[in-house]
Amino acid sequence: FNVAGTLQEGGSALVTGKIIQKVIVQSQDQATDILTNSTSFASVGIEVTITPTSASNHIDISFSSSMATGESSSEGSVKCYVDDANWDNDSVDANEWQVGYTYSSHEYSPMVWKGRYNPSSTSALKFTIYAKTSNASHMCRVVHNQSSYFMEAVEVEA
């Protein structure tokens, strides 16, 4: 496939911007479960911090877990928060995204999510995975032991 010139649709470029920087955290063979039995959103310890070089650029964030599950009949909810904002709030606002949902025991599934954040300054930004379960007697497992996770923040020129 060879394209000469700029890919366009309706006169607008389909590809804009360039990658300025990328920060990655990952575990290729997670030694222990990453989970919570909290009924309020709590950090599970997976986070990435990036400092934008320009307030007009975008930050693209992605998270994936190769194996997530709930326990028994509990429901689990997973979110990504910016700078720990609204960490105990069930409604979604500009500083958080719904990442995934788990239900039942031993019904494993991957969790894959991507979002875009528009910074308002060049201050460091921390993106953290939070989770909660519907029943404190049962956990929400965000990453199963012997599986993997990947999280990245990418600054893209606007």
C-alpha positions as CSV (number, residue, x, y, z in Angstrom):
1,F,0.0,0.0,0.0
2,N,1.6,3.3,-1.1
3,V,0.1,6.7,-0.6
4,A,1.6,9.9,-2.1
5,G,0.5,13.1,-0.4
6,T,-1.8,13.5,2.5
7,L,-4.7,11.2,3.4
8,Q,-7.8,13.3,3.4
9,E,-11.6,13.1,3.8
10,G,-13.7,16.0,2.7
11,G,-10.6,18.1,2.4
12,S,-9.4,17.5,6.0
13,A,-6.3,15.5,6.9
14,L,-7.1,12.1,8.4
15,V,-3.8,12.0,10.3
16,T,-2.7,15.0,12.4
17,G,-0.2,15.5,15.2
18,K,2.9,13.6,16.2
19,I,4.0,11.7,19.2
20,I,5.9,13.9,21.6
21,Q,6.5,11.4,24.5
22,K,5.2,8.1,25.8
23,V,5.3,6.6,29.3
24,I,4.5,2.9,29.8
25,V,4.0,0.7,32.9
26,Q,3.5,-3.0,32.5
27,S,3.8,-6.4,34.0
28,Q,4.3,-9.3,31.5
29,D,3.8,-12.0,34.1
30,Q,2.0,-10.6,37.2
31,A,3.2,-12.5,40.3
32,T,0.0,-11.8,42.4
33,D,-3.6,-10.8,41.8
34,I,-4.3,-7.1,41.6
35,L,-7.7,-6.8,43.2
36,T,-9.9,-5.0,45.7
37,N,-12.8,-5.9,48.0
38,S,-13.6,-2.3,48.7
39,T,-17.2,-1.2,48.0
40,S,-15.9,2.4,47.2
41,F,-13.5,3.1,44.4
42,A,-9.9,2.5,45.6
43,S,-6.6,2.6,43.7
44,V,-5.3,-0.8,42.7
45,G,-1.8,0.6,42.3
46,I,-1.6,0.8,38.5
47,E,-0.7,4.3,37.4
48,V,1.2,6.3,34.9
49,T,2.4,9.9,35.2
50,I,3.2,12.2,32.3
51,T,4.1,15.9,32.2
52,P,2.7,17.6,29.0
53,T,5.1,19.8,27.1
54,S,2.2,22.0,26.0
55,A,-1.3,22.6,27.4
56,S,-2.7,22.5,23.9
57,N,-1.5,18.9,23.2
58,H,-3.6,15.8,23.9
59,I,-2.8,12.9,26.2
60,D,-4.0,9.5,25.0
61,I,-4.2,6.9,27.8
62,S,-4.7,3.2,27.3
63,F,-5.0,0.3,29.7
64,S,-5.4,-3.4,29.2
65,S,-5.5,-6.5,31.4
66,S,-5.3,-9.9,29.8
67,M,-7.4,-11.5,32.5
68,A,-10.0,-9.9,34.8
69,T,-12.9,-11.3,36.8
70,G,-15.3,-10.9,39.7
71,E,-16.0,-13.3,42.5
72,S,-19.2,-15.2,43.2
73,S,-22.2,-13.0,42.2
74,S,-20.4,-9.7,42.9
75,E,-20.1,-7.0,40.3
76,G,-16.9,-5.1,39.9
77,S,-16.4,-1.7,38.3
78,V,-13.1,-0.3,37.1
79,K,-12.3,3.3,36.3
80,C,-9.3,5.5,35.4
81,Y,-8.9,8.8,37.3
82,V,-6.8,11.9,36.6
83,D,-4.9,13.0,39.6
84,D,-7.1,11.0,41.9
85,A,-10.1,13.3,41.3
86,N,-13.5,12.2,42.5
87,W,-12.2,8.9,43.7
88,D,-15.4,8.0,45.6
89,N,-18.0,9.3,43.1
90,D,-20.2,6.9,41.1
91,S,-20.9,9.4,38.3
92,V,-18.5,10.0,35.5
93,D,-17.1,13.5,35.0
94,A,-14.2,15.1,33.0
95,N,-11.6,13.6,35.2
96,E,-12.5,9.9,35.0
97,W,-13.5,7.2,32.5
98,Q,-15.3,3.9,32.9
99,V,-12.7,1.3,32.0
100,G,-14.5,-2.0,32.6
101,Y,-16.9,-4.3,34.4
102,T,-16.5,-7.7,36.0
103,Y,-19.2,-10.2,37.1
104,S,-19.3,-13.7,38.6
105,S,-16.6,-16.1,39.5
106,H,-14.0,-17.6,37.1
107,E,-15.5,-16.1,34.0
108,Y,-12.3,-14.4,32.9
109,S,-12.1,-11.8,30.2
110,P,-9.7,-9.3,29.0
111,M,-10.2,-5.6,29.8
112,V,-9.2,-3.1,27.1
113,W,-9.8,0.7,27.3
114,K,-8.5,3.9,25.6
115,G,-9.3,7.5,26.3
116,R,-8.1,11.1,25.5
117,Y,-7.4,13.8,28.0
118,N,-7.0,17.5,27.1
119,P,-4.6,19.1,29.7
120,S,-5.1,22.7,30.8
121,S,-1.5,23.2,31.9
122,T,2.0,21.7,31.7
123,S,1.7,20.3,35.2
124,A,2.3,16.5,35.7
125,L,-0.7,14.4,35.3
126,K,-1.2,11.0,37.1
127,F,-3.6,8.5,35.6
128,T,-4.6,5.8,38.0
129,I,-6.7,2.6,37.8
130,Y,-9.4,2.4,40.5
131,A,-11.8,-0.4,41.2
132,K,-14.6,-1.4,43.5
133,T,-16.9,-4.4,44.2
134,S,-20.6,-4.6,44.9
135,N,-20.0,-6.9,47.9
136,A,-17.2,-6.5,50.4
137,S,-17.1,-10.3,50.9
138,H,-16.1,-10.8,47.3
139,M,-13.4,-9.2,45.2
140,C,-13.0,-7.4,41.9
141,R,-9.9,-8.9,40.3
142,V,-8.5,-6.3,37.8
143,V,-5.4,-8.4,36.9
144,H,-5.2,-12.1,37.6
145,N,-1.8,-13.6,38.7
146,Q,0.3,-15.0,35.9
147,S,-1.5,-12.7,33.4
148,S,-0.4,-9.3,32.2
149,Y,-1.3,-5.7,32.1
150,F,-0.2,-2.6,30.1
151,M,-0.9,1.1,30.7
152,E,0.5,4.0,28.7
153,A,0.1,7.8,28.4
154,V,1.1,9.3,25.1
155,E,1.4,13.0,24.5
156,V,0.2,13.9,20.9
157,E,0.8,17.2,19.3
158,A,-2.5,18.9,18.6
